[in-house]
């Protein structure tokens, strides 16, 4: 019943969006680029080279996730030399960065989370393994993969207090959804605890840290950090430099407090 209601909402959202499609097609180049792929229509020139190997499908959303996929893809090639690496993203920016930096054999747009679309996408690529990064929980995709017997991993998993509250509000539904993951590697003890409280099996969850730092071996040299080199070149005596990267809600206020302390 819960899945029926969820699919009804997804279908209604698509129907309501139909009147906007002509405008988006005319004015939105980025929208046009991945529209058909988001509906599960992938060109043969993308599918054919990877499908025969039953690829490992990695889905990343943020730019940081896409950039971290390169090392993961390399390690997977070492462990599974016969498998191609398929990478999916949501946005055109992510798609472009993945093509340039992620090290995949093919890069696609992630399909709309509707049963018909998901079934078509999974049939087109026939993956042997699915890897989701951070907070990607897509009910229909997980369910259809489970029904096809495809192992599904959540890596570098993150479940913020806000996301946990939202999922908990529909706990009866999402406690069932998360169980479709074969295993989950979470970034912190708190993330793992929230995943368990949401209904995930404690025997299949572990704290593995962030994928962005997982493959770093030893200290990073200054030559390997162009940002650090740039900042070092701009230092003037005892001048202090405050760097804020990838801030989240509430963190800017903390940084302002630090800034005023440094200025005093």
C-alpha positions in Angstrom: 0.0 0.0 0.0 2.8 2.4 0.9 4.6 1.8 -2.4 1.4 2.3 -4.3 0.9 5.7 -2.7 4.6 6.6 -3.3 4.3 5.6 -7.0 1.1 7.6 -7.3 2.9 10.7 -6.0 5.8 10.2 -8.4 3.3 9.8 -11.3 1.3 12.8 -10.3 4.5 14.9 -10.1 5.4 13.9 -13.6 1.9 14.6 -15.0 1.8 18.0 -13.3 5.2 18.8 -14.8 4.1 18.1 -18.4 2.9 21.6 -19.2 6.3 23.0 -18.2 8.2 20.6 -20.5 8.1 22.7 -23.7 9.4 25.8 -21.9 12.2 23.7 -20.2 13.1 22.2 -23.6 13.3 25.6 -25.3 15.2 27.4 -22.5 17.0 24.7 -20.6 19.9 23.2 -22.4 20.9 21.3 -19.2 17.4 19.9 -18.9 17.4 18.7 -22.5 20.7 16.9 -22.2 19.5 14.2 -19.9 15.7 14.1 -20.3 15.3 10.9 -22.2 17.9 9.1 -20.1 16.0 10.1 -16.9 13.0 8.3 -18.5 15.1 5.1 -19.0 16.0 5.6 -22.7 19.7 5.1 -23.0 21.4 5.2 -26.4 22.9 1.9 -27.7 26.4 3.5 -28.0 26.3 3.9 -24.2 24.7 0.6 -23.3 26.4 -1.8 -25.6 30.1 -1.3 -24.4 29.3 -1.9 -20.8 26.2 -4.3 -20.7 28.0 -7.4 -21.7 30.3 -7.3 -18.7 27.4 -6.8 -16.2 28.9 -3.6 -15.0 29.3 -2.1 -11.5 26.9 0.8 -11.3 28.0 3.7 -9.0 25.6 6.6 -8.3 27.0 9.9 -7.1 25.2 13.2 -6.6 27.5 16.0 -5.4 30.6 17.2 -7.1 32.6 15.9 -4.2 31.1 12.5 -4.5 31.8 12.4 -8.2 35.4 13.3 -7.7 35.8 10.6 -5.0 34.5 8.0 -7.4 37.7 7.9 -9.4 39.8 6.1 -6.7 36.9 3.8 -5.9 36.5 2.9 -9.6 40.2 2.1 -9.8 40.1 -0.2 -6.8 37.0 -1.9 -8.2 38.8 -2.5 -11.5 41.6 -4.2 -9.5 39.2 -6.5 -7.7 36.9 -7.1 -10.6 39.0 -6.8 -13.8 36.2 -8.1 -16.0 33.6 -5.6 -15.0 33.0 -2.2 -16.6 32.3 0.8 -14.4 29.0 2.6 -15.0 28.6 6.0 -13.3 25.3 7.9 -12.9 24.6 11.5 -11.8 21.6 13.8 -11.4 22.8 17.1 -12.8 24.5 18.1 -16.0 27.4 19.6 -14.0 27.9 16.3 -12.2 27.6 14.4 -15.5 30.3 16.6 -17.1 32.7 16.3 -14.2 32.1 12.5 -14.1 33.0 12.3 -17.8 36.2 14.2 -17.2 37.4 12.9 -13.9 35.5 9.9 -12.5 37.3 7.2 -14.5 34.1 5.3 -15.5 33.6 3.4 -18.8 30.2 5.1 -19.2 28.4 8.0 -17.6 24.7 8.4 -17.6 21.9 10.4 -15.9 20.1 8.6 -13.1 16.6 7.4 -14.0 13.4 8.8 -12.5 12.3 6.7 -9.5 9.3 5.2 -11.1 8.8 1.4 -11.4 8.5 1.3 -15.2 11.5 3.6 -15.7 13.7 1.8 -13.2 12.9 -1.6 -14.6 13.9 -0.4 -18.1 17.2 1.1 -16.9 18.1 -2.1 -15.0 17.2 -4.2 -17.9 19.3 -2.1 -20.3 22.5 -2.3 -18.2 22.0 -5.5 -16.2 24.5 -4.5 -13.4 26.1 -7.0 -11.2 26.5 -4.6 -8.3 25.0 -1.2 -7.3 26.8 1.3 -5.2 25.1 4.4 -3.8 27.0 7.2 -2.1 26.1 9.2 1.0 22.3 9.7 1.4 20.8 8.1 -1.7 17.7 6.2 -0.8 15.4 5.6 -3.8 12.5 3.3 -2.9 11.7 1.9 -6.4 15.3 1.6 -7.5 16.2 -0.4 -4.4 13.1 -2.6 -4.6 13.6 -3.4 -8.3 17.3 -4.2 -7.8 16.4 -6.5 -4.9 13.8 -8.3 -7.0 16.4 -8.8 -9.7 18.9 -10.2 -7.2 21.4 -7.3 -7.6 23.5 -6.6 -4.4 23.2 -3.0 -3.4 25.7 -1.1 -1.2 25.5 2.2 0.5 29.0 3.6 0.9 30.1 6.7 2.8 26.6 6.7 4.1 25.4 9.9 5.9 22.0 10.3 7.7 21.8 13.8 9.2 19.5 14.6 12.1 17.2 16.4 9.7 17.1 13.6 7.1 16.5 11.1 9.9 13.5 13.1 11.2 12.0 13.2 7.7 12.5 9.5 7.1 11.2 8.7 10.6 8.0 10.5 9.9 7.3 7.8 7.3 9.1 5.1 9.3 6.7 2.3 8.3 7.6 2.9 4.7 11.4 3.7 4.9 12.2 1.0 7.4 11.1 -1.4 4.7 13.0 0.5 2.0 16.4 0.6 3.7 16.3 -3.2 4.2 16.8 -3.6 0.5 20.4 -2.5 0.9 22.7 -5.5 1.1 25.1 -3.6 3.4 25.8 -0.1 4.5 29.1 1.6 5.3 28.3 4.8 7.3 30.5 7.8 7.9 30.2 7.9 11.7 28.8 6.1 14.7 25.9 8.6 14.8 25.0 7.9 11.1 25.2 4.1 11.8 23.0 4.5 14.8 20.4 6.5 12.9 20.4 3.9 10.1 19.7 1.1 12.7 17.0 3.1 14.4 15.4 3.5 11.0 15.1 -0.3 10.7 18.4 -1.5 9.1 19.9 -4.8 10.3 22.7 -4.1 12.8 24.7 -7.1 11.3 24.9 -5.4 7.9 26.0 -1.9 8.9 29.6 -0.7 9.7 31.3 2.6 10.2 33.7 3.0 7.3 34.2 6.8 7.3 34.0 9.1 4.3 34.9 7.9 0.9 36.6 11.2 0.2 39.3 10.3 2.7 39.2 6.5 2.6 42.0 6.1 0.0 44.4 8.7 1.4 47.6 7.0 2.5 49.8 9.2 4.8 50.0 13.0 4.8 49.2 14.8 1.6 52.1 16.8 0.2 51.8 20.5 -0.4 52.5 19.9 -4.1 49.4 17.7 -4.3 47.2 20.5 -2.8 47.0 23.4 -5.2 44.6 25.3 -2.9 47.0 25.1 0.0 49.9 26.2 -2.3 47.8 29.2 -3.5 47.0 30.2 0.1 50.5 29.8 1.3 51.7 32.1 -1.5 49.2 34.8 -0.4 50.3 34.7 3.2 51.7 38.0 4.5 53.7 37.6 7.7 51.3 36.8 10.5 48.2 37.4 8.4 45.5 34.8 9.2 43.5 33.0 6.6 40.1 31.4 7.4 39.1 28.7 4.9 35.5 27.3 4.9 34.8 24.4 2.5 31.4 22.8 1.9 29.6 24.4 4.8 26.1 23.3 5.9 23.2 24.9 7.6 24.2 26.4 10.9 27.9 26.2 10.3 28.2 29.7 8.9 27.2 31.2 12.2 30.0 29.2 13.9 32.5 30.4 11.3 31.4 34.0 11.9 32.1 33.6 15.6 35.6 32.3 14.8 36.1 35.1 12.3 35.4 37.8 14.9 37.6 36.1 17.4 40.5 36.1 14.8 39.8 39.7 14.0 39.9 40.8 17.6 
